[in-house]
């Protein structure tokens, strides 16, 4: 009985210590941020940094949370460049304490990107270049990412419009175009931002020496009146370029018939015709409306491509007309009937050459955890090409490609991914025998 009593007291004591343990200020701040109490989270971190002035992670969170509050929550009074300078100071301190802090480098780049967009609004080319150069100087664009951006842009035909997913692929392309004059013939557009009237006007106007404009016949009043439009599922016919008419042996009056579904809905009941059963009102979002306008007015004159890192939701059904180029997909006039997107292996072959991967191993020393997974597409794309060589029984090409994989992509960055694709490639090698 005495032994049981002692055991109970011990367990009770352990439980008391466990459940009575207080969260640190940093842990409390993280919880507040998860609950979308951003100002409360920042206030806790400001106290935490007084207690722990050499904790790089606290400065990182202060930079991140202040950035989020300024750009991703809602418009707030007083969040101007002075606020941005505070964010830079927090992230500078994080990098001073931990020079290889990849997440802090990412948010430094994101803050520079936010300021670059402000420069676009003011058509200020000098500031636009300055902030992308600043991001580079702070390590936000390491060698492997610059190489990746070049490979992405090189995949595009001349004079393309390239829709990209967001900061990860847009910023590196912008840096290369503005600071290295690399592939300035391409207009790069973050697809999630085309619901912003000022940005649509910016794309129409362009910026001499910086951003190539697109064709857009909407008036300024129409652009600034962008809103959710009443919409039911509708097919819109798009003019096809002469080059594609010839390439695909199409009739001269052939059109790309794009079925555009509404992407917003409300609980408001509505019947269009008298006597018709009421249903929820559906709308075309500003983003999809502008995508439609850009494709409709530019497809016959410029190749239109999409980064393969975009969220497929933003494609609006256009992906059924894609041909996979590896890192990007190109819009074509032919709808895909099969379950898989067609692949242009000749474009992919141009990707896997030595000069395009000289800096890939740099990712081990300069990991940017929030975006480094971009490079996993290298592995998937190489496997696609290897599968094609295997199916066509092109043994030498397959062996050379597998050797290339071992030399340039098996660098120990993500052992799980590398092990998986190594196994899949070895299976193809065995099948060849």
Secondary structure as UniProt FT lines:
FT   HELIX           2..20
FT   HELIX           25..34
FT   TURN            35..36
FT   HELIX           38..51
FT   TURN            53..54
FT   HELIX           56..68
FT   HELIX           69..73
FT   TURN            77..78
FT   HELIX           81..97
FT   TURN            99..100
FT   HELIX           102..121
FT   TURN            122..123
FT   HELIX           125..137
FT   TURN            138..139
FT   HELIX           143..154
FT   TURN            158..159
FT   STRAND          161..164
FT   HELIX           167..180
FT   TURN            184..185
FT   STRAND          187..190
FT   HELIX           191..193
FT   TURN            194..195
FT   HELIX           197..205
FT   TURN            208..210
FT   HELIX           220..224
FT   STRAND          229..230
FT   STRAND          234..239
FT   HELIX           242..247
FT   TURN            248..249
FT   TURN            252..253
FT   STRAND          255..260
FT   STRAND          264..270
FT   TURN            274..275
FT   STRAND          279..284
FT   HELIX           286..298
FT   TURN            299..301
FT   STRAND          304..307
FT   TURN            308..309
FT   HELIX           312..315
FT   TURN            316..317
FT   HELIX           318..321
FT   STRAND          322..324
FT   STRAND          328..331
FT   STRAND          342..343
FT   HELIX           345..351
FT   HELIX           354..357
FT   TURN            358..359
FT   HELIX           360..364
FT   TURN            369..371
FT   HELIX           372..375
FT   HELIX           376..391
FT   TURN            392..393
FT   HELIX           395..408
FT   HELIX           415..432
//
